[in-house]
Amino acid sequence: MISPSLDDGAREDLKQLVDADPCFTLRLDASAVEVQVEDFDGLDHVRLVVIPGP
């Protein structure tokens, strides 16, 4: 999925979040998946990788 570029404020916010912990939980309705942010081409392009469950 490709999304629009982030503005400077949003880019800095994302950088702080990823620096603190690159793992996130994405939720949609009753489902959730753990993902990790991987650098793809700086913060303008990142890749989300699913973290396998136990």
LUMLUM-516721 format. One record per atom (N, C-alpha, C): x, y, z; chain; residue number from 1; atom name. Coordinates in Angstrom, 2 decimals, padded with zeros to 5 digits. Layout:
<atoms>
[atom [X,Y,Z],"A",NUM,"CA"];
...
</atoms>
This chain:
<atoms>
[atom [000.85,-001.16,000.00],"A",1,"N"];
[atom [000.00,000.00,000.00],"A",1,"CA"];
[atom [000.89,001.23,000.00],"A",1,"C"];
[atom [000.61,002.16,-000.85],"A",2,"N"];
[atom [001.38,003.39,-000.93],"A",2,"CA"];
[atom [000.50,004.52,-000.42],"A",2,"C"];
[atom [001.06,005.32,000.49],"A",3,"N"];
[atom [000.31,006.45,001.03],"A",3,"CA"];
[atom [001.03,007.73,000.66],"A",3,"C"];
[atom [000.36,008.87,000.79],"A",4,"N"];
[atom [000.99,010.14,000.44],"A",4,"CA"];
[atom [002.19,010.44,001.35],"A",4,"C"];
[atom [003.08,011.29,000.89],"A",5,"N"];
[atom [004.24,011.70,001.68],"A",5,"CA"];
[atom [003.80,012.42,002.94],"A",5,"C"];
[atom [004.61,012.29,003.99],"A",6,"N"];
[atom [004.34,012.95,005.26],"A",6,"CA"];
[atom [004.89,014.36,005.24],"A",6,"C"];
[atom [004.22,015.27,005.97],"A",7,"N"];
[atom [004.79,016.60,006.12],"A",7,"CA"];
[atom [005.90,016.52,007.17],"A",7,"C"];
[atom [006.65,017.60,007.35],"A",8,"N"];
[atom [007.82,017.58,008.24],"A",8,"CA"];
[atom [007.45,017.21,009.67],"A",8,"C"];
[atom [006.34,017.74,010.18],"A",9,"N"];
[atom [005.92,017.44,011.55],"A",9,"CA"];
[atom [005.58,015.98,011.73],"A",9,"C"];
[atom [004.83,015.42,010.80],"A",10,"N"];
[atom [004.44,014.01,010.87],"A",10,"CA"];
[atom [005.66,013.11,010.71],"A",10,"C"];
[atom [006.61,013.50,009.85],"A",11,"N"];
[atom [007.82,012.71,009.65],"A",11,"CA"];
[atom [008.63,012.65,010.95],"A",11,"C"];
[atom [008.74,013.77,011.65],"A",12,"N"];
[atom [009.47,013.80,012.92],"A",12,"CA"];
[atom [008.76,012.97,013.98],"A",12,"C"];
[atom [007.43,013.05,014.02],"A",13,"N"];
[atom [006.65,012.24,014.97],"A",13,"CA"];
[atom [006.87,010.75,014.71],"A",13,"C"];
[atom [006.85,010.35,013.44],"A",14,"N"];
[atom [007.06,008.95,013.09],"A",14,"CA"];
[atom [008.48,008.52,013.48],"A",14,"C"];
[atom [009.46,009.37,013.23],"A",15,"N"];
[atom [010.84,009.04,013.60],"A",15,"CA"];
[atom [010.96,008.79,015.09],"A",15,"C"];
[atom [010.35,009.64,015.90],"A",16,"N"];
[atom [010.40,009.47,017.36],"A",16,"CA"];
[atom [009.73,008.16,017.78],"A",16,"C"];
[atom [008.60,007.83,017.18],"A",17,"N"];
[atom [007.92,006.57,017.51],"A",17,"CA"];
[atom [008.77,005.36,017.14],"A",17,"C"];
[atom [009.35,005.37,015.95],"A",18,"N"];
[atom [010.16,004.24,015.49],"A",18,"CA"];
[atom [011.43,004.12,016.32],"A",18,"C"];
[atom [012.04,005.26,016.68],"A",19,"N"];
[atom [013.24,005.23,017.52],"A",19,"CA"];
[atom [012.93,004.65,018.90],"A",19,"C"];
[atom [011.74,004.95,019.42],"A",20,"N"];
[atom [011.34,004.44,020.74],"A",20,"CA"];
[atom [011.06,002.94,020.69],"A",20,"C"];
[atom [010.38,002.49,019.64],"A",21,"N"];
[atom [010.06,001.05,019.49],"A",21,"CA"];
[atom [009.52,000.85,018.08],"A",21,"C"];
[atom [010.22,000.08,017.26],"A",22,"N"];
[atom [009.78,-000.10,015.87],"A",22,"CA"];
[atom [008.64,-001.12,015.72],"A",22,"C"];
[atom [008.15,-001.69,016.82],"A",23,"N"];
[atom [007.07,-002.68,016.74],"A",23,"CA"];
[atom [005.74,-002.03,017.12],"A",23,"C"];
[atom [004.70,-002.34,016.33],"A",24,"N"];
[atom [003.38,-001.76,016.53],"A",24,"CA"];
[atom [002.33,-002.84,016.39],"A",24,"C"];
[atom [001.16,-002.57,016.94],"A",25,"N"];
[atom [000.00,-003.42,016.73],"A",25,"CA"];
[atom [-000.98,-002.65,015.85],"A",25,"C"];
[atom [-001.30,-003.22,014.69],"A",26,"N"];
[atom [-002.30,-002.64,013.81],"A",26,"CA"];
[atom [-003.62,-003.35,014.08],"A",26,"C"];
[atom [-004.68,-002.58,014.29],"A",27,"N"];
[atom [-005.98,-003.16,014.62],"A",27,"CA"];
[atom [-007.03,-002.71,013.61],"A",27,"C"];
[atom [-007.90,-003.64,013.28],"A",28,"N"];
[atom [-009.04,-003.34,012.42],"A",28,"CA"];
[atom [-010.20,-004.20,012.93],"A",28,"C"];
[atom [-011.22,-003.53,013.41],"A",29,"N"];
[atom [-012.36,-004.21,014.03],"A",29,"CA"];
[atom [-011.85,-005.14,015.14],"A",29,"C"];
[atom [-012.14,-006.44,015.05],"A",30,"N"];
[atom [-011.76,-007.36,016.12],"A",30,"CA"];
[atom [-010.42,-008.05,015.85],"A",30,"C"];
[atom [-009.75,-007.74,014.74],"A",31,"N"];
[atom [-008.49,-008.39,014.43],"A",31,"CA"];
[atom [-007.31,-007.46,014.69],"A",31,"C"];
[atom [-006.15,-008.06,014.93],"A",32,"N"];
[atom [-004.94,-007.29,015.19],"A",32,"CA"];
[atom [-003.74,-008.07,014.66],"A",32,"C"];
[atom [-002.72,-007.34,014.24],"A",33,"N"];
[atom [-001.49,-007.98,013.77],"A",33,"CA"];
[atom [-000.31,-007.14,014.28],"A",33,"C"];
[atom [000.72,-007.84,014.73],"A",34,"N"];
[atom [001.94,-007.18,015.19],"A",34,"CA"];
[atom [002.85,-006.96,013.99],"A",34,"C"];
[atom [003.37,-005.76,013.84],"A",35,"N"];
[atom [004.27,-005.44,012.74],"A",35,"CA"];
[atom [005.51,-004.72,013.26],"A",35,"C"];
[atom [006.56,-004.77,012.46],"A",36,"N"];
[atom [007.78,-004.04,012.77],"A",36,"CA"];
[atom [008.11,-003.16,011.58],"A",36,"C"];
[atom [008.50,-001.92,011.86],"A",37,"N"];
[atom [008.87,-000.98,010.81],"A",37,"CA"];
[atom [010.31,-001.26,010.40],"A",37,"C"];
[atom [010.52,-001.44,009.10],"A",38,"N"];
[atom [011.87,-001.60,008.56],"A",38,"CA"];
[atom [012.14,-000.45,007.62],"A",38,"C"];
[atom [013.34,000.09,007.71],"A",39,"N"];
[atom [013.74,001.18,006.83],"A",39,"CA"];
[atom [013.78,000.66,005.40],"A",39,"C"];
[atom [013.17,001.40,004.50],"A",40,"N"];
[atom [013.17,001.01,003.09],"A",40,"CA"];
[atom [013.94,002.04,002.28],"A",40,"C"];
[atom [013.70,003.31,002.55],"A",41,"N"];
[atom [014.38,004.40,001.86],"A",41,"CA"];
[atom [014.22,005.65,002.72],"A",41,"C"];
[atom [014.67,005.57,003.95],"A",42,"N"];
[atom [014.44,006.68,004.87],"A",42,"CA"];
[atom [013.00,006.64,005.35],"A",42,"C"];
[atom [012.60,007.65,006.11],"A",43,"N"];
[atom [011.24,007.66,006.65],"A",43,"CA"];
[atom [010.19,008.01,005.61],"A",43,"C"];
[atom [010.61,008.40,004.42],"A",44,"N"];
[atom [009.61,008.62,003.36],"A",44,"CA"];
[atom [009.08,007.30,002.82],"A",44,"C"];
[atom [009.86,006.22,002.99],"A",45,"N"];
[atom [009.45,004.90,002.52],"A",45,"CA"];
[atom [009.85,003.88,003.58],"A",45,"C"];
[atom [008.86,003.31,004.24],"A",46,"N"];
[atom [009.14,002.26,005.22],"A",46,"CA"];
[atom [008.37,001.02,004.82],"A",46,"C"];
[atom [008.81,-000.10,005.34],"A",47,"N"];
[atom [008.15,-001.38,005.08],"A",47,"CA"];
[atom [007.67,-001.92,006.41],"A",47,"C"];
[atom [006.43,-002.39,006.45],"A",48,"N"];
[atom [005.90,-003.04,007.65],"A",48,"CA"];
[atom [006.00,-004.54,007.45],"A",48,"C"];
[atom [006.65,-005.20,008.40],"A",49,"N"];
[atom [006.86,-006.65,008.34],"A",49,"CA"];
[atom [006.08,-007.28,009.47],"A",49,"C"];
[atom [005.28,-008.29,009.15],"A",50,"N"];
[atom [004.48,-008.98,010.17],"A",50,"CA"];
[atom [005.42,-009.77,011.07],"A",50,"C"];
[atom [005.20,-009.64,012.38],"A",51,"N"];
[atom [005.96,-010.41,013.37],"A",51,"CA"];
[atom [005.19,-011.70,013.62],"A",51,"C"];
[atom [005.79,-012.85,013.31],"A",52,"N"];
[atom [005.07,-014.12,013.50],"A",52,"CA"];
[atom [004.69,-014.32,014.96],"A",52,"C"];
[atom [003.50,-014.85,015.17],"A",53,"N"];
[atom [003.03,-015.16,016.51],"A",53,"CA"];
[atom [003.68,-016.44,017.04],"A",53,"C"];
[atom [003.46,-016.70,018.33],"A",54,"N"];
[atom [004.05,-017.91,018.93],"A",54,"CA"];
[atom [003.47,-019.19,018.37],"A",54,"C"];
</atoms>
